Amino acid sequence: MCIGIPVQVIEDRDLVALCRGRNGDEIVNMMLTGSQPVGTWVLNFLGSAREVISEQDAALINSALDGLLAAVNGETDLDRYFPNVSEITRPS
């Protein structure tokens, strides 16, 4: 299974972009989303952006990923990591 990680474009380079996310800076292939302006959030799957997302969705997804890491580390009170997960928007 592949998990999408939110990253923010910090430098557009046409078919790729320098992006910054929870794992630091990385070059992301932008062929599926097209070139995106600096500041845009995308979901990165194994080095390829597959979807443009909002800043709010990026924050919610990052919180859920923090919760997943907390669960792996044995934490049992996970509610704080999943506030408003039902608010993640999807295109119609």
N, C-alpha and C positions, 0 to 999 in steps of 0.2 A: 504494500500500500504506500502511496506517495501522499505526503501532506504539503499543502500549499502554505508558504511562509510569506506574510506581507513584507514587501520592501518598497522603498520610496526612491523614485528616480532622482539622482543628484547630478547626472550628466548624461545628456542624450548623445548617442553616437550612431544614429540612424538605425541599423539593424540590431544593434545591441545598446545597452545603457549601463552606466555605472550606477548601481543601486545600493542603498544602505538599509539594513534591517537588523533583526535581533542577532544575527550571526556575523555582523560587520559589513564591510563593503564587498561587493562582488559584481562581476560583469554578467548581465542577464540578457539572454536572447529575446528580442522583442518582435520576432517575425509573426507571432500569432496575434499580438495586440496592435502592432504597428508602432511607429515611433511615438513616444509620449513626452509631453513637456516636463521640465524639471518640477518636482513637487508632487507628481502623480504617484498614487499608490497602486501597485499591482500584486497579484498573487503569483509567487515564484514557485514553480514545480521543477526541481532538479535542474536549475539553471535556465528555465524558460518561463517567461511571463505568459500566463494563459488567460488572465482576466484583469481588467481595470476595476479597482474597488475604491470605495470612499475612505476618507481618513477615519470616520467612525467605525466602519467595518474592520479596518486594519486594527484599530484599538481593541475591538471585541474579540477578534481572532487571536491577537497576541495575548490577551487575557486568558482565553481558553487554552492556548498553548502553555502559558505559565501554570495553569491548573493541571494540565497533563503532566508536566515536569514535577509538580508538587506531589501528585499521586504516585508517580514512579518513585519518588523519594520518601514515600511512606506517610505523607500528610493525609489526614482524613477529613478535615474541615475545609471542603473545597468550594462552598457556596460563593465565597467572595470572588472567585475567579470567573464565575459564570453569570455575572449580572446582565440581564437583558440579552442573553444569547438569542432569544426569539426575535430580537429587533434586527438581526442581520438581514439586509435587503438583498433580494435577488431580482434581476431584470425580468420583466413579464414576457 
